[in-house]
Amino acid sequence: MYDGGVRLLCPHMLGRNREGHVRILCLQIGGESTRGLQRKDGLGDWRCLALEKFSGLALAEAAWQTAGSSLRRPKCIDQIELEVAAQPEREPQ
């Protein structure tokens, strides 16, 4: 659950913005979104989400996913604290 809606997310990066608030960069591959899911190719949409808006976390049965060839530092994260490397040959991740 994020901000009252169910989302299916693959977290990629955890860090803090310039104000020191924790942000999580995720690939949203399903669920609800106030803007809707934009990509029609099924690869998901990148979201930079505020940690304090998460509730009711649960592990999903779906495999972790990524999109794009390389992940650059997003503008919403000033200080990276944790970054996940794509390792599709190793399941579960």
Secondary structure as GFF3:
##gff-version 3
##sequence-region A 1 93
A	DSSP	beta_strand	7	16	.	.	.	ID=ss1
A	DSSP	beta_strand	22	31	.	.	.	ID=ss2
A	DSSP	beta_strand	45	50	.	.	.	ID=ss3
A	DSSP	three_ten_helix	51	53	.	.	.	ID=ss4
A	DSSP	beta_strand	79	83	.	.	.	ID=ss5
###
